[in-house]
Amino acid sequence: MTETAPTPIRLLLADDHPVVRAGLRAVLETEEGITVVAEAATAEEAVVRAGPGDVDVVLMDLQFGKGMNGAEATAAITARPGAPRVLIVTTYDTDADTLPAIEAGATGYLLKDAPPEELAAAVRTAATGRTTLAPAVADRLMTRLREPHTSLTRRETEVLALVAEGLSNQHVADRLHLTEGTVKSHLARVYAKLGVDSRTAAVAAATGLGLIRR
């Protein structure tokens, strides 16, 4: 009796850089049991293309320029019944990037400098519904669990990231649809957690800890 070959894992590559998509395709299509069925240049395209049910794993970047970002697309994709798994493949590893993506339902999180064999293994792991995390990301999440007093909430991270961009409290409030008083309260808690007493020191400390990206 002839054995039937296992069904290949069907991938959607979502990245706004054609060179990156071509590189991922070149690496992954040499792997047995993996096939790239589609590509998307925007997060919105990825959400639409992931819908028909012929994709098992989406390789998702986080930043797409204008429009929806990768975490938002991940949330939209994973909210559907029978949705494909989403594996984040990006250059960003700060809490400001990893936490929204994981909270949005990403099955795994890899960095783009991962070796080809690690990427292929992560795809196979994601297809089974299990989690793969880049070592730097896993270490940071473990640190958050061990040292919760230095961990910022998602909202605190968002506030501080905007402060790092040079926005005033009022502009931060406008961007996040908060009151200026709420922003000040978030910053006060950030100062206490990081052991600092100024916006500049908070940004420097958070950047050094990998909590925000500069």
Salt bridges, closest charged atoms under 4 A:
ASP15 OD1 - HIS17 ND1 3.50
ASP15 OD2 - LYS112 NZ 2.85
ASP16 OD1 - HIS17 ND1 3.02
GLU29 OE2 - ARG25 NH1 3.25
GLU31 OE1 - ARG124 NH2 3.38
GLU39 OE1 - ARG21 NE 2.85
GLU39 OE2 - ARG25 NE 2.82
ASP54 OD1 - ARG49 NH1 2.88
ASP56 OD2 - ARG10 NE 3.03
ASP61 OD2 - LYS112 NZ 3.48
ASP95 OD1 - ARG140 NE 3.91
ASP95 OD2 - ARG144 NH1 3.04
ASP97 OD1 - ARG213 NH2 2.39
GLU103 OE1 - ARG154 NH1 2.91
GLU156 OE2 - ARG189 NE 3.40
GLU156 OE1 - LYS193 NZ 2.81
GLU158 OE2 - ARG154 NE 3.65
GLU158 OE1 - ARG155 NH1 2.90
